[in-house]
Amino acid sequence: MDKNKFIADSFGISEKTLKLVSEAENAVIEQFKNIDTIAEINQLRVMKAFSDNRVSDAHFVPTTGYGYDDLGRDTLDRVYADIMGAEDALVRHNFISGTHTISTALFGVLRPGDTLVSVTGKPYDTLEEVIGIQGESGNGSLKDFGVNYIQIDLKEDGTPNFDEIKDTLTKTNVKAVTIQRSKGYGWRPTYSAKEIGDLISFVKEISPETICIVDNCYGEFVETEEPTAFGADLIVGSLIKNPGGGLAPTGGYIAGKSKYIELCAYRLTSVGIGKEAGASLGFNRQLYQGLFMAPHTVAQALKAAVLCSAVFEKLGFEVDPKPDETRHDIIQSIKFGNEEMLRAFCEGIQKGAPVDSFVTPEPWDMPGYSSQVIMAAGAFNQGASIELSADAPIKPPYIAYMQGGLTYESAKLGIMVAADKIIRKADNNES
């Protein structure tokens, strides 16, 4: 069977688009090889942690009620800690999102009168109400509980402002700093685990007791080490992103120093109980299997991101990262410059999804966001960013953020459909 003829006949992709995508794919073969090498190393890391902790089918047995002595739950914590290079971890299906997980960590370690500093600029939109820089007073934000907040904006090139960080840490007793690894809804570099480690070292030299918390969402298994290996006190993430491997139906993790994990567990459950209770309800098998699949699944998503970058750069759009750049997360940003092209891209990604391919995404007032958001997401697990998705705030300069792809082949189709819509729209506008 001729592959291109099948794609053209089945999905209506033009010959012009097929040729462009083929050229883009051939141009990034070396990037794909590098991604495969990292995936193999990460798979071996996961295998060693499973072996060292003697994972067996006994760990998949569900518990109910209080969940005391849940062998699978407690062992999964140790497996995550080993993989992340941390003293301890808290991995639970109870976490509903990355925002919930980060919120738990912040409320876990901060107390009235403490100061929190974001050293990587404005945090992700959904954290603004958690901190109290948006939303009504009295809703239970950190600000309501007397936690002070200082934001140190990034420099124009997207790097941390070390001078201002030093000045703030010298003049203020800072209890914790937050570092956002990924760009969120911004146009700036994603930081490598090593770069985050350098930033943490800088903070610790000035203020050794300051707790360094890293929002690690979208970054797990993209490199062969995580920020905990470079000095992070806590890292947090969502299981419907990278570490869930597309199989975890919900959940999140916090990994880091034992004393802080205990405080986070007290916040999640209650003081005095912490990690000792919490029924797994049969979720353990999916969380273990998703973690096992994660290095491979992340590699699929990375290849999709690289291809997307190469295709849309060829179409004349500004992309970040560029096709040949080293990656530190699974997100690909494309700057469209106008709403029409942005919406066409998201519509194309949606049509290339395995679920709800017939749906046309429309902007809506998404909870926790300050502007309308358009989201293409045909996922088996609702909102799972490790599955092919694209979302964007409807505001200039109209940047789309694509991530995920459980298989490279399926994600490639979504990218082709999106590119074809853009090409046809541009051709129609010219005529």
Secondary structure per residue as TSV (DSSP state, phi and psi in degrees):
chain	resnum	aa	ss	phi	psi
A	1	M	-	360.0	134.3
A	2	D	-	-79.4	118.5
A	3	K	H	-61.8	-49.1
A	4	N	H	-64.0	-36.7
A	5	K	H	-65.8	-40.3
A	6	F	H	-62.4	-43.7
A	7	I	H	-63.7	-44.1
A	8	A	H	-64.0	-44.2
A	9	D	H	-70.6	-38.3
A	10	S	H	-84.2	-33.3
A	11	F	H	-121.8	-0.5
A	12	G	-	71.5	23.1
A	13	I	-	-76.5	133.3
A	14	S	-	-74.7	157.7
A	15	E	H	-62.0	-35.8
A	16	K	H	-60.3	-43.7
A	17	T	H	-68.8	-43.8
A	18	L	H	-59.3	-41.4
A	19	K	H	-65.3	-43.4
A	20	L	H	-64.0	-43.9
A	21	V	H	-66.0	-39.1
A	22	S	H	-62.9	-42.6
A	23	E	H	-63.9	-41.4
A	24	A	H	-64.3	-41.3
A	25	E	H	-64.5	-43.0
A	26	N	H	-64.2	-28.4
A	27	A	H	-76.4	-14.9
A	28	V	T	-117.2	20.7
A	29	I	H	-58.4	-41.0
A	30	E	H	-65.1	-37.8
A	31	Q	H	-61.3	-41.6
A	32	F	H	-61.1	-39.9
A	33	K	H	-63.4	-42.1
A	34	N	H	-63.1	-40.9
A	35	I	H	-62.9	-41.6
A	36	D	H	-63.6	-37.5
A	37	T	H	-63.8	-45.7
A	38	I	H	-63.0	-40.9
A	39	A	H	-61.9	-39.4
A	40	E	H	-65.4	-43.7
A	41	I	H	-61.4	-45.3
A	42	N	H	-65.8	-36.0
A	43	Q	H	-62.4	-39.7
A	44	L	H	-67.3	-35.2
A	45	R	H	-61.4	-44.3
A	46	V	H	-64.9	-44.3
A	47	M	H	-60.0	-40.1
A	48	K	H	-65.5	-42.1
A	49	A	H	-64.9	-39.7
A	50	F	H	-63.3	-44.0
A	51	S	H	-67.2	-47.1
A	52	D	H	-61.0	-31.5
A	53	N	T	-98.4	10.7
A	54	R	T	51.8	50.0
A	55	V	-	-64.5	132.7
A	56	S	-	-142.0	177.7
A	57	D	G	-66.6	-15.8
A	58	A	G	-63.4	-24.3
A	59	H	G	-78.5	-7.5
A	60	F	G	-97.6	-1.4
A	61	V	-	-70.4	126.5
A	62	P	-	-74.6	152.0
A	63	T	-	-122.0	160.3
A	64	T	-	-129.8	-179.4
A	65	G	T	60.6	-129.7
A	66	Y	T	-70.5	-27.2
A	67	G	-	71.2	29.1
A	68	Y	T	-63.9	143.2
A	69	D	T	57.2	40.3
A	70	D	-	-76.7	102.2
A	71	L	H	-61.9	-41.8
A	72	G	H	-66.1	-43.0
A	73	R	H	-61.9	-48.2
A	74	D	H	-68.7	-36.7
A	75	T	H	-70.1	-37.3
A	76	L	H	-60.6	-38.1
A	77	D	H	-58.1	-44.1
A	78	R	H	-69.5	-37.1
A	79	V	H	-61.9	-47.0
A	80	Y	H	-61.5	-43.4
A	81	A	H	-59.2	-43.1
A	82	D	H	-64.3	-45.2
A	83	I	H	-64.7	-39.6
A	84	M	H	-83.3	-4.2
A	85	G	T	67.4	39.8
A	86	A	-	-119.5	163.5
A	87	E	S	-71.7	-35.9
A	88	D	E	-156.0	169.0
A	89	A	E	-150.8	157.5
A	90	L	E	-127.7	104.7
A	91	V	E	-117.7	116.5
A	92	R	E	-142.1	141.9
A	93	H	T	-70.7	-15.4
A	94	N	T	-66.0	-25.6
A	95	F	-	-69.1	125.4
A	96	I	-	-91.0	-14.6
A	97	S	S	-169.2	171.3
A	98	G	H	-62.5	-38.5
A	99	T	H	-61.2	-42.9
A	100	H	H	-62.4	-41.5
A	101	T	H	-65.4	-45.3
A	102	I	H	-64.6	-42.6
A	103	S	H	-58.4	-42.5
A	104	T	H	-61.2	-42.0
A	105	A	H	-65.0	-43.2
A	106	L	H	-65.7	-49.0
A	107	F	H	-66.8	-25.6
A	108	G	H	-68.6	-38.6
A	109	V	H	-104.4	-15.8
A	110	L	-	-97.3	148.2
A	111	R	-	-133.1	161.0
A	112	P	T	-51.1	132.0
A	113	G	T	93.2	-14.8
A	114	D	-	-71.1	160.4
A	115	T	E	-118.9	130.0
A	116	L	E	-108.3	134.9
A	117	V	E	-124.0	126.5
A	118	S	E	-91.3	115.2
A	119	V	T	-96.0	3.0
A	120	T	T	-122.0	36.7
A	121	G	S	77.6	-158.8
A	122	K	S	-63.6	131.2
A	123	P	-	-73.2	172.6
A	124	Y	-	-55.4	144.5
A	125	D	G	-50.4	-41.8
A	126	T	G	-71.0	-10.7
A	127	L	G	-89.4	-10.5
A	128	E	H	-62.5	-40.7
A	129	E	H	-75.9	-28.4
A	130	V	H	-61.5	-45.1
A	131	I	H	-74.4	-37.5
A	132	G	T	108.1	14.0
A	133	I	S	-87.8	-6.6
A	134	Q	S	-139.0	164.4
A	135	G	S	89.2	170.5
A	136	E	-	-81.0	145.2
A	137	S	T	-68.8	149.6
A	138	G	T	94.6	-3.2
A	139	N	S	-83.5	-6.3
A	140	G	-	101.4	23.5
A	141	S	-	-72.8	170.5
A	142	L	T	-58.5	-37.7
A	143	K	T	-60.8	-41.1
A	144	D	T	-59.3	-32.0
A	145	F	T	-93.1	14.8
A	146	G	T	82.4	19.3
A	147	V	-	-90.4	125.4
A	148	N	E	-81.2	150.6
A	149	Y	E	-133.4	132.8
A	150	I	E	-126.7	133.6
A	151	Q	E	-114.9	123.2
A	152	I	-	-106.4	108.4
A	153	D	-	-69.6	152.0
A	154	L	-	-71.5	158.9
A	155	K	-	-72.9	171.0
A	156	E	T	-59.1	-28.7
A	157	D	T	-85.8	4.5
A	158	G	S	85.4	8.3
A	159	T	-	-98.8	156.1
A	160	P	-	-62.0	147.6
A	161	N	-	-90.0	89.3
A	162	F	H	-63.2	-34.5
A	163	D	H	-63.4	-45.5
A	164	E	H	-70.4	-35.4
A	165	I	H	-61.4	-46.3
A	166	K	H	-61.3	-44.0
A	167	D	H	-61.5	-42.7
A	168	T	H	-67.3	-44.7
A	169	L	H	-68.2	-29.3
A	170	T	H	-74.4	-38.0
A	171	K	H	-92.3	-17.1
A	172	T	S	-127.3	141.8
A	173	N	-	-81.2	98.1
A	174	V	-	-96.0	120.0
A	175	K	S	-76.7	-40.6
A	176	A	E	-149.3	148.5
A	177	V	E	-118.9	146.4
A	178	T	E	-111.0	142.1
A	179	I	E	-127.8	120.9
A	180	Q	E	-97.0	114.7
A	181	R	-	-66.2	-47.1
A	182	S	S	-89.8	170.3
A	183	K	-	-80.7	-15.3
A	184	G	T	60.1	-139.0
A	185	Y	T	-95.5	50.8
A	186	G	S	-126.0	174.5
A	187	W	S	-119.2	80.9
A	188	R	S	-152.0	166.7
A	189	P	-	-66.7	149.4
A	190	T	-	-84.6	139.7
A	191	Y	-	-91.8	139.8
A	192	S	-	-73.1	162.8
A	193	A	H	-59.8	-37.2
A	194	K	H	-67.4	-43.2
A	195	E	H	-62.4	-38.7
A	196	I	H	-64.6	-39.8
A	197	G	H	-61.9	-39.6
A	198	D	H	-63.6	-39.9
A	199	L	H	-65.9	-40.9
A	200	I	H	-64.3	-42.9
A	201	S	H	-59.3	-40.1
A	202	F	H	-62.5	-44.9
A	203	V	H	-62.9	-46.0
A	204	K	H	-67.6	-31.6
A	205	E	H	-63.3	-35.5
A	206	I	H	-87.0	-39.9
A	207	S	-	-139.8	83.0
A	208	P	T	-58.3	-28.7
A	209	E	T	-87.6	-6.9
A	210	T	-	-67.7	131.5
A	211	I	E	-82.9	128.7
A	212	C	E	-104.6	116.2
A	213	I	E	-114.1	125.9
A	214	V	E	-111.7	123.7
A	215	D	E	-77.4	104.3
A	216	N	-	-97.0	9.4
A	217	C	T	-55.0	136.6
A	218	Y	T	76.9	-3.8
A	219	G	T	-105.1	-14.6
A	220	E	T	-61.8	135.0
A	221	F	T	67.2	9.1
A	222	V	T	-77.7	-32.0
A	223	E	S	-115.3	179.6
A	224	T	S	-92.1	-1.0
A	225	E	S	-141.5	153.1
A	226	E	-	-105.7	165.7
A	227	P	G	-58.2	-23.3
A	228	T	G	-63.6	-28.7
A	229	A	G	-71.6	-12.9
A	230	F	G	-115.6	22.2
A	231	G	T	105.4	0.2
A	232	A	-	-64.4	135.2
A	233	D	S	-75.5	-35.7
A	234	L	E	-144.3	139.0
A	235	I	E	-125.1	147.7
A	236	V	E	-134.8	152.9
A	237	G	E	-166.0	175.7
A	238	S	E	-110.1	142.6
A	239	L	T	-82.2	-10.3
A	240	I	T	-94.9	15.0
A	241	K	S	-111.5	-143.2
A	242	N	G	-53.3	-53.7
A	243	P	G	-72.4	-12.3
A	244	G	G	-82.4	-10.5
A	245	G	T	61.9	15.1
A	246	G	T	84.8	-5.9
A	247	L	T	-104.3	-30.1
A	248	A	-	-65.3	124.5
A	249	P	-	-80.3	-14.1
A	250	T	S	-172.6	178.2
A	251	G	-	115.8	175.1
A	252	G	E	-159.6	174.2
A	253	Y	E	-140.1	152.4
A	254	I	E	-130.3	131.3
A	255	A	E	-131.8	147.1
A	256	G	E	158.6	-146.4
A	257	K	-	-72.2	140.0
A	258	S	H	-56.4	-41.8
A	259	K	H	-65.8	-31.4
A	260	Y	H	-82.4	-33.7
A	261	I	H	-61.3	-39.7
A	262	E	H	-61.0	-43.3
A	263	L	H	-64.3	-38.8
A	264	C	H	-65.2	-39.0
A	265	A	H	-66.2	-36.5
A	266	Y	H	-62.5	-36.7
A	267	R	H	-71.2	-38.4
A	268	L	H	-69.1	-42.8
A	269	T	S	-105.0	-93.5
A	270	S	-	-159.4	157.0
A	271	V	T	-60.8	131.9
A	272	G	T	95.0	-19.7
A	273	I	T	-106.3	-55.8
A	274	G	G	55.2	-125.1
A	275	K	G	-79.9	-6.8
A	276	E	G	-73.2	-17.6
A	277	A	-	-132.5	167.5
A	278	G	-	125.3	100.2
A	279	A	-	-67.2	142.0
A	280	S	-	-84.5	-19.5
A	281	L	T	55.8	25.2
A	282	G	T	88.5	4.4
A	283	F	-	-80.0	-16.2
A	284	N	H	-56.5	-44.2
A	285	R	H	-58.5	-43.9
A	286	Q	H	-66.6	-35.4
A	287	L	H	-70.7	-39.9
A	288	Y	H	-65.8	-48.4
A	289	Q	H	-65.9	-37.4
A	290	G	H	-63.4	-41.7
A	291	L	H	-63.7	-40.5
A	292	F	H	-59.9	-39.7
A	293	M	H	-80.3	-16.6
A	294	A	H	-55.5	-47.1
A	295	P	H	-57.9	-41.7
A	296	H	H	-68.9	-44.0
A	297	T	H	-65.0	-41.1
A	298	V	H	-61.7	-39.2
A	299	A	H	-62.4	-38.0
A	300	Q	H	-62.1	-44.8
A	301	A	H	-64.9	-37.4
A	302	L	H	-65.6	-42.6
A	303	K	H	-62.0	-39.9
A	304	A	H	-62.5	-41.2
A	305	A	H	-65.0	-41.7
A	306	V	H	-64.0	-44.0
A	307	L	H	-62.2	-44.8
A	308	C	H	-57.3	-43.9
A	309	S	H	-60.5	-45.6
A	310	A	H	-66.3	-41.0
A	311	V	H	-65.2	-48.6
A	312	F	H	-80.3	-20.5
A	313	E	H	-67.8	-40.4
A	314	K	H	-62.7	-28.5
A	315	L	T	-82.2	-1.6
A	316	G	T	96.8	9.3
A	317	F	-	-94.2	152.9
A	318	E	E	-77.8	130.0
A	319	V	E	-126.3	152.8
A	320	D	E	-150.2	120.2
A	321	P	S	-73.5	165.6
A	322	K	-	-76.5	161.6
A	323	P	T	-55.9	-34.2
A	324	D	T	-97.0	5.5
A	325	E	S	-80.3	149.8
A	326	T	-	-69.4	135.7
A	327	R	-	-98.6	145.1
A	328	H	S	-126.5	-0.9
A	329	D	S	-154.8	179.9
A	330	I	S	-95.1	3.8
A	331	I	-	-85.9	137.8
A	332	Q	E	-119.4	124.8
A	333	S	E	-103.5	136.9
A	334	I	E	-129.4	125.5
A	335	K	E	-94.8	110.9
A	336	F	-	-92.4	-27.2
A	337	G	S	84.1	-17.4
A	338	N	S	-150.6	156.9
A	339	E	H	-67.8	-34.4
A	340	E	H	-60.9	-47.5
A	341	M	H	-68.3	-38.0
A	342	L	H	-59.8	-48.3
A	343	R	H	-65.4	-37.4
A	344	A	H	-62.0	-40.8
A	345	F	H	-61.9	-49.7
A	346	C	H	-63.4	-37.1
A	347	E	H	-63.6	-37.6
A	348	G	H	-68.1	-43.5
A	349	I	H	-60.6	-41.3
A	350	Q	H	-61.8	-43.2
A	351	K	H	-68.0	-20.8
A	352	G	T	-93.5	8.4
A	353	A	S	-88.4	153.9
A	354	P	S	-75.5	-23.1
A	355	V	S	-119.4	135.4
A	356	D	S	59.4	36.5
A	357	S	T	-66.4	-19.5
A	358	F	T	-84.6	-5.4
A	359	V	-	-87.1	143.3
A	360	T	-	-103.8	114.5
A	361	P	-	-66.7	139.9
A	362	E	-	-127.4	146.3
A	363	P	-	-61.3	144.6
A	364	W	B	-151.3	166.1
A	365	D	-	-83.1	85.5
A	366	M	-	-75.8	131.6
A	367	P	T	-55.7	133.1
A	368	G	T	91.8	-2.1
A	369	Y	-	-114.9	144.3
A	370	S	S	-84.4	-15.7
A	371	S	S	-133.8	164.9
A	372	Q	-	-60.9	148.3
A	373	V	E	-126.7	136.4
A	374	I	E	-104.7	135.6
A	375	M	E	-137.7	122.1
A	376	A	E	-98.5	120.7
A	377	A	E	-158.6	96.1
A	378	G	-	-102.7	79.6
A	379	A	-	-114.7	151.4
A	380	F	S	-70.7	-35.6
A	381	N	S	-109.1	120.5
A	382	Q	T	-55.2	124.1
A	383	G	T	79.1	7.8
A	384	A	-	-71.6	114.2
A	385	S	T	-80.0	-9.7
A	386	I	T	-81.4	-15.2
A	387	E	S	-88.9	155.6
A	388	L	S	-57.7	123.8
A	389	S	E	-154.3	163.0
A	390	A	E	-149.4	136.3
A	391	D	E	-144.1	159.2
A	392	A	E	-162.8	139.0
A	393	P	E	-72.8	139.3
A	394	I	S	-83.4	80.6
A	395	K	S	-161.2	152.6
A	396	P	T	-58.2	146.2
A	397	P	T	-90.9	26.5
A	398	Y	-	59.0	67.0
A	399	I	E	-98.4	130.2
A	400	A	E	-98.4	142.3
A	401	Y	E	-118.5	107.7
A	402	M	E	-100.9	141.2
A	403	Q	E	-152.6	159.0
A	404	G	-	88.3	-174.6
A	405	G	-	133.6	102.3
A	406	L	S	-64.7	-32.1
A	407	T	S	-131.1	145.5
A	408	Y	H	-62.1	-39.2
A	409	E	H	-63.0	-42.4
A	410	S	H	-71.3	-39.2
A	411	A	H	-65.6	-36.9
A	412	K	H	-59.9	-40.2
A	413	L	H	-61.2	-46.0
A	414	G	H	-58.4	-41.4
A	415	I	H	-65.8	-40.2
A	416	M	H	-64.0	-44.0
A	417	V	H	-62.2	-43.6
A	418	A	H	-63.1	-45.2
A	419	A	H	-63.2	-39.0
A	420	D	H	-64.3	-40.1
A	421	K	H	-63.4	-41.6
A	422	I	H	-64.0	-45.5
A	423	I	H	-63.0	-45.1
A	424	R	H	-65.2	-39.6
A	425	K	H	-66.0	-41.2
A	426	A	H	-65.2	-41.5
A	427	D	H	-64.3	-39.9
A	428	N	H	-65.8	-39.5
A	429	N	H	-65.5	-36.0
A	430	E	H	-70.1	-35.1
A	431	S	-	-82.3	360.0
